[in-house]
Amino acid sequence: MKRKKKSTQKPLGIIPSKTEQLAAFQPLLSAEEFSALQVEVEKSLPPAIRINPLKATIDLSQTLSSRYGWTLTPIPFCEEGYRVQVNDGLTVSAALEHRTGQYYIQEAASMLPVALFDFHTDDDGLTLDLAASPGGKTTHIVARQNDCGLVLANDSSQGRIQALKVVLQHWGATNTAVTRFAGEKFGGWFPNTFDRALIDAPCSMQGLRTAESHDERPVTDKESRLLAQRQIALLVSALQAVKVGGKVVYSTCTLLPGEDEGVVEAVLSKFSHAVELVDASPKLPHAAPGIQTLEGKLYQADMSKVVRLWPHRYQTAGFFACMLQKTADLNLKISETPTHSMEGAGFFEFSYSESEKFSQSFNHWTGFDLSAYLQDHHRTLVKRDARVFLFPRLLLEQFRSLPVQSAGMLLGEWEGDTFIPSHEWVLRFGAQCVNCLVKLDEELFEMFCNGKDLVGYADGVNVKTEIRVVMDRFGRLAGRGRVMADRLKNLSSRQLR
């Protein structure tokens, strides 16, 4: 009997080098596409940015081009996204607009998942981001909802929570709450609750093209299988958590089919009575379908409806995304939700009279109509010791007892008799603080941005607060300062340098 010749091709999932990665993926593409892929993966990824509509003006892309000499090219599937060619000018991470949160640096492919959702103007719904850190996609959701409703941003890793909180603060979000739990728990805790959910799943990161946030590394076949098991559990949790009719986007930054089409197939096979695959292809200008067969095995779901971003298709890192819609209850087990006392943690909601009194004083100091903002945007003032926060009202109404790592935005804190608005609040709302807003000339503004106090400063502003919001003649905010006897003390230096 003749022995069967052993295959020399490494299975997908055991990939120690770029050459072997390409060889393993070759059977999944036509000869023409594979040739284009080989050329594309040798190119470096250009930086890409996503503009923050909560802070930036609509013409920020043109402003950046004229101010820094950058060439900005729109990303075809994300209206807020641009690839940036620096042209030997200031780097995208060094510009003041980045340091003050007017845009987020994000690889173009990572802008796809949130772009698949359909949001209404000022969407006041509930969104669950099940594996949120470091927060790029969460900020995209916040922007698409225009900071309305509530975005519950969860991550299971304590080490990643701080990065998530910092990114949300920098973005200027007020409609978020951050939690730290295993994402697999949320479906049982909150069945049929959310309007939509995103699961950008932990994955093997085999994207063929290295992005700064996704370093490639060798991954064994066993690791990939274990990842796929967790990805299935997270996706099922997200589907259980959304309402009937709600939508879930599942995405990874890997091209391994077992973590992409394989996960989708497994979930649809089990829940075909309650879940359907939505055609995502209309969201792109030209098709980027998934694979329909793997090693001779045919997927039963129509994988032309998913999006597989091979690097050559849109000049990105490798990426996968799809959308599923819940059509019926999954009828899965419900479990008891963890609880805590907000008051026990030291947070106390303002009474109506306290809120009105504080809002009137705040308006008098700054010129910002805080009372109207709280009413129009469904926010509530919450205090903890000397600090005052803006909390989303939906959080207090529907998730009041859920333990959270952070929520809303720090409005500011008392220092003696002076209330000092927070740096993140000023960078979002400072332009509306007409009573204490000062515009500096170019030289003084640059000194302030470099973290220096302005010695000999005098502005003549007649307002009952020592705090000043600092802006330049172009309308760019740099933070806040405090008027002292001989200077404007810089209160924002650490964030800007």
N, C-alpha and C positions, 0 to 999 in steps of 0.2 A: 504493500500500500504506500502510495506517495504521500509524503508529509506536506501539509498546506504551507505555502510560503508565508512567512511572517511579514506583516506590513511594516514598512520603515517609517510611515507617516505617524507622527505623534498625535494622540487624541487631543481634541479641543479641550483645553483646560490645563495642559502641561506645557507651558510656553515660556522657555527661558530666554529667548532672543527674538528680535524683530523678524529675522529671516524665517525662523521656524513658525512664528505667528502667521506670517503671510502664507507660508506653505500649508499650514493647517486650514486657513480660511479659503484657500484657492478653490476647492470644490464647490463653494457656495456662490460663486460668481461666474458670469460669462467671461470668456477670454478677454473681451474688450474692456469690461469693467475691472477685471483684475489688473490689467495693464495700467489703467488709469489710477487704480488704488496704489500700485507700486510707486508711481511717480509722486502722488500726493503725500504719502506718509514720509517722504524724505524732506518735505518742506517744513519749516518752522511755523508754528501757529501764531498768527498775528494777534495782538491784544484786542479784546472786545469789551465794550462797555454797554450798560443798560441805564438809561437816563431815569432819574427819580422825579416823577411828575408832582410829588408832594412838595418839592423844593424848587425844582428848576423851571425856568420859563420854557415855553414851547419851542423857542428857537435856540436852545442851548447847543445843539449840534453845530449850527452855523457860528455861534459865538466861539466855541472851542476851536473851530477851524481857523477863524480869523485871528483869534488871540494867540494860539500856539503854533499855527502853521500845520496842523494835523489834517490828514485826509480821512474823512469819515464815510464809510460805505454802509448803507442800510443792510441789516440782516433780514433776509426775505421772509422769515416766519415769525419775526418779533418786531413789532412796530416801534418799540422803544430802544431797540438794540442796534449797535453800530460796530463794525470792525474799524480799528484805528491804525492808520499808518502815520508814525510819528514824524518822519522826515527830519531826523536829527534835532528835533526840538525837545521840549520838556517831556519827560515820560508820563504816562497816564496815571501812575500812582503818585507822582509828585505834585500834580496840579492842585491848587486850592479847592477847586470844585469837587475833587475827589475827597480831599481831607475834610470837607464840610458836608459830605453826603449827597451831593447833587447827582452823582452817578455811582454805579457799582461796577467793579471790574469782574467780568464773568465770561467764561468760555462760551462761544456762540451756541454750541449744541445744548448747553445747560439751560438756555432760555426757552427751549422747545416745550418742556412739560406744561408749564403754566399757560403758555400760549395756546394750548389745546382746549382749555376751558373757555366757555362763553360766560362772561360776566355782564351783568346789567349795570347801567350808570348808577354810581353810588350804591353798589351792592351791599345790602345790610344782612346778608346771610351768614351762616356758620361754615367755616372752612377748617378742616383738620389737616395739618401737615405732620405726617406720622414719623418721619425721620428727618428732622428739619435742619440740624446743624450742618454746616456753619451759618446757614441762613439766607443764602442768595436767592433760592426759590421762594422762601418765605417773604422776603422783601418784594419779590415780583407779585406774589398774591396780594400783599398789602396795597401795592400800587394799583393793581387791576381792580381791587375793591374800593379804591379811592379812600383808603383808611377807614372804611365804614364796616359795620357788622362786627364780627369777631373772628380772628384767626388763632386757633389753638395750635401752637408750635411745640411739638414734642420731640425729645431725643432721649435715648436710653442711656447715653454715656455721660457721666458726671464731668469727665474731662472736656467734653465738647459743649457743655451748656453755657459756659462763660463766653465762648466765642459767639454763640447764637445770640446771647443777650446784648453783647457789644454791637453786633451787626444791626440788630433791630433798633437800638438806641441811635446809632449813627444814621440810620435811614430816616428816623423821625416818626416811627410808627407809634400810634396810640391805641390801636385796635387789636393788640396781641396779648396772649398769655403764654408763658413758657412753662412746660411741664417736663418731668424726667421720670418716665416709666417705660417698661417694655412695650413697644408698639403693639404687640400681639394682644395686649389686654383691652385695648380701647373698644373693640367691637362688642365684647361681652359687657363692658361697663356702660357703654352709651349706644345701644342698638337703635337704628333708625332715627338718628339725631341730627346729623350734619347734612348740609346741602351738597357738599362736595368734599373730596379728600384727595390728597396727593401722597403717594408713597414713592419717593425717590430712594430706592432700596440700597442698602449696603451690598456691594457687589465685588467681583474680582478685578474690576477696573482694567479689563483688557480691551482698551479702546484703540489700539494700534498707533496712537499719536499722543504724545505726552502733553498734557496741560499742566500748568503750574499747580493746580489743586488736585490733580489725579496722577500721581506718579505710578508708573507701571512697575509691576514686580512679578516674578514667576509665581504661578498658582497651580497647585496640584489638582488633579481630577477630583479627588476626594473633597478638597476645600470647596471647589465649585459646586459639587453636589450638595454639600452641607449648606452653602449659601442659598442654593435654590430652594431647599426645604424651608429656610427661614423666610425667604422672599414670598413663598406661597402663603405662609402663615400671616405675614404682614399684609399681603394683598387681601386675604380673606377677612382680616380684622377691619381693614379700611372699608370693604364692601358691606360688612355687617353694620358698621358705624353710620353709613349714610342712609338717608331716607329712601324709601321706594321712589324711584325716578331720579335719585341723585347719581352723580357721576364720580368716577375714580380714575385718576391718571396714575399709571404705573410706569416707572422709568428706571433705567440703569445707565451707567457709563461704561458698560462692557458690551462686547459683541459676541460673547459666547452664547450660542442658542439655548443651552440648558437653563440659563438665567434670564432669558428673554422670551422667545416664542414658547419654550418649554414650560415656563411658569404660567403663561397665559393659557396654554393648552390644558395644563393640569387643573387650573381653577375653573375653566369653562366646562371641562369634562365632569366635574363634581357638582357644579351649580348651574347647569344649562337651563334649569327651570326658573332661575331667578336672576341671571346675569347675561348680558349680551355685549358683544364687542362692537363698539361704535367706529365707524369709518373715520379715521383721522386724516386721511389723505387730502381732503379739501383745504386743510390748514396750510398746505405747502404749495408753492407754485408749480413744482413738478414732483412726480411720484418718487417715493423712497420706501417701497414695500418691504415687508419682512420676507423670510424664506418660507417656502411651503413644504419642503421636504428636507430631511436630515438623515444621511446615511441610508437612503432608500425608504425611510419611513415618512408617510404623509401625515402632516398635521390636519386634524379635522376642522379646526377653525380657519376662517378665511384670513390668512396673514397678509393679504394685500391691504387690509385695513389698519395694520400697525405701521409704525414708522421706524425703519432701521437706517440710521444715518451712518453709512459707510463714509469714511473721511472724504472720498473723492466726490460724493454726491453734492455736498454743500460746503466743502472746504472747511471741515470741522474735525474735532476729535470724534472717535467712534461713539455712537450713542443709540439708545433704544427707548421708545416711548409708545404708549398706547392708551386708549380710553375705554373704560367699561362702564356700562349703565346698569344699575340695579332695577330690575323689573318686578321683583316680588321679595317678600321677606325670606331671608336665608334659613330661618327657624333653627338657629344655633343657640347654644347654651348662653344664658345671661348670668353674670356674676356680680357680686357686691362691689360697689365703688369705694375706693379709699376716701376717707373724709378727714377734715381738720376744721378747726375753728379759726376763721379769719381774725376775730378779735383776740383769740388766744395767741396768735402770732404777732399781735401788736398793731393790727390795721383796723382803723375805725372810720366808718363812713360818715361824712359830714351830714348833719341834719339840714333840712331845707333852709332854716334861718342862718345857720353857720355858713352854708354855701353862698347864700345871697350876700351876706356881710363881707365875706372874703372876696367874692367876685367884684363887688363895688369898689373895695379898696384896691384890688389888682388893676381894675380899669382906671382908677384915679392915678396910680403910679405909672402905668405903662401906656394907657390908651387902647389896650386890647380888651374887647368886649368878651370877657370870659363867660359871663352868664349866658350869652347868646350861643357861644361855642358849645357849652355843656348841653344846652337844650337841642341845638340843631344836630349835633353829632352823637347824642346819646352817651355822654360821658358823665362820670360821677367823681366828685372830689373825695379822696381817701387820705387820711393822715396816719403817719407813724412817727411818733416822737416829734421832731422839728420839721420833718419832711412832709410834703404834700404831693400826692400823685393824681394823675388822671387815669381812672379805670374805665374800661368799656362796661356799659350798663348790662350788656348781654352776659358778661362774665358773672356779674353779681346775681342776675336773674336765673341763669340756668346752670352755672357751675360754681356757685358760691362756696360750697364745701370742698371742692377739689383742691388738693395741695398743689400750689404753683410755685415755681422758682422766681418768677417775676411777672408783672402785669402792667399793661398800659405804659405810661410815661411819667417820669419824675418831673413835676411842674417846677419844683424848687424847694428851698428850705429856709427856715428862719435862722438868722444869726443875730442874736439880740433882738432889737426892734426892726431890723432890716430883713425884708424877704428877698432872697436872691434867686431869680429864675435859673433853672438848670441850663447847662451848656446845650444839651440836646433839644430842649424846648426853644431856646433862642435861635438855634440854627434852623428850626422848622418855622417858627412863628415871629421871629424878631422883626421882620419888615413891617409888621402891623403894630409894633410898639411905638407909636408916633410920639408919645410924650417923653420918652427917654432915648430915642434913636439919635445917634450922632454919625455924621458922614465925615470920614477922614480923608485928607489928601493922600496921594500915592505914597509918599515917603513915610508918613505916620502909620498908614494902614499896613505897609510892609513890615515896619518895626513891630507893630502889634501882632501880626501873623507869625513873626519870628519869636514870639513869646516875651517880648520886652514890655516893661512898664513905660508909659509915656510921661517922662519927667517934665514938669513945668506946664502940664496940661490944664487948660481952663476952657470950658465950653459955654458958660452962661446959660445953660438950660435951667429953667425955673420949674422944677418938679420936686415933689416930696419923696424922693428916693435918691440914694447915692449911686444906683446901678445905671449903667449905660449899655445900650446895644450898639455894637460897632459895625459899620457898613462902609464900603467904598463908593466912589461916584458911579460905579457900574451896577450897584445894587447887590454886591456880594457881601454876605454876612461873615464875620470872623468870630463872633461870640460876644461875651459880655465883659465889662470892666467895672471897676468901682472907683468913684471919685474920692481921692484923698486930699489932704491939705496941699500937697505939692506935686501930685501926679494922678494919672489914670492907671490904677492897679490892674494888671492883666489877670483875669480870672479864667482864661481859657488856654493858657500856654501849653499845658501838657497834651491837650487834644489836637493842637494844630501843628506841633513840631514834628 
